[in-house]
């Protein structure tokens, strides 16, 4: 639980610290910017999960389902994110 709290606090702090990073690194293509964000986010989540912690949210749900089903955390996380996006797309 301590590592999860540190992960959640660390994510919040780094989001605050990097909110103006677009001023330094100008990427005009939205798709390319999204890909960069996904890669950096994936690396961060990978580091957190390798240290047996979580950032809160769907990570915790994926870890619980992994213990019960034995599926890969990456697959579970992808499925949950896909469901969230599908629900959001159907509501708009």
C-alpha positions in Angstrom: 0.0 0.0 0.0 2.9 2.4 0.7 4.3 1.9 -2.8 0.9 2.5 -4.3 0.6 5.8 -2.3 4.1 6.8 -3.5 3.1 6.0 -7.1 -0.1 8.0 -6.9 1.7 11.0 -5.4 4.6 10.7 -7.8 2.2 10.6 -10.8 0.5 13.8 -9.5 3.8 15.6 -8.9 5.2 14.7 -12.3 1.9 15.7 -14.1 2.2 19.1 -12.4 5.9 19.4 -13.3 5.4 18.5 -16.9 2.2 20.4 -17.7 4.2 23.1 -19.6 6.5 20.7 -21.5 4.7 21.5 -24.8 6.4 24.9 -24.7 9.8 23.3 -24.9 9.0 20.3 -27.2 6.7 21.6 -29.9 4.8 18.8 -31.6 2.1 20.0 -34.0 0.8 16.6 -35.0 -1.9 15.4 -32.5 -1.4 11.8 -33.5 2.3 11.9 -32.9 1.8 13.7 -29.7 -0.6 11.0 -28.5 1.9 8.3 -29.5 4.6 10.0 -27.5 2.3 10.3 -24.5 1.3 6.7 -24.7 4.9 5.5 -24.8 5.9 7.6 -21.9 2.8 6.6 -19.9 3.4 2.9 -20.7 7.0 3.1 -19.5 5.9 4.8 -16.3 3.2 2.2 -15.6 5.7 -0.6 -16.4 8.2 0.8 -13.9 5.6 1.2 -11.2 4.1 -2.3 -11.7 7.6 -3.9 -11.8 8.2 -2.5 -8.3 5.0 -4.2 -7.2 3.0 -1.0 -6.8 0.2 0.8 -8.6 -0.8 4.3 -9.6 -4.4 3.8 -8.6 -7.4 3.4 -10.8 -7.5 0.6 -13.4 -4.0 -0.7 -12.4 -5.4 -1.9 -9.1 -8.3 -3.6 -10.8 -6.0 -5.2 -13.4 -3.8 -6.6 -10.5 -6.8 -8.0 -8.7 -8.1 -9.7 -11.9 -4.6 -11.1 -12.6 -4.6 -12.8 -9.2 -8.0 -14.3 -9.8 -7.7 -15.2 -13.5 -4.0 -15.5 -14.2 -4.2 -13.2 -17.3 -1.4 -10.8 -18.2 -1.7 -7.3 -16.6 -1.1 -5.6 -19.9 -3.9 -7.5 -21.6 -6.3 -6.8 -18.7 -5.4 -3.2 -18.6 -5.9 -2.9 -22.4 -9.3 -4.6 -22.2 -10.4 -2.3 -19.4 -9.2 0.8 -21.3 -11.0 -0.4 -24.4 -14.2 -0.8 -22.5 -13.9 2.7 -21.1 -13.3 4.2 -24.5 -16.2 2.2 -26.0 -18.6 3.4 -23.3 -17.3 7.0 -23.8 -17.8 6.7 -27.6 -21.3 5.3 -27.2 -22.4 8.1 -24.9 -21.2 10.9 -27.1 
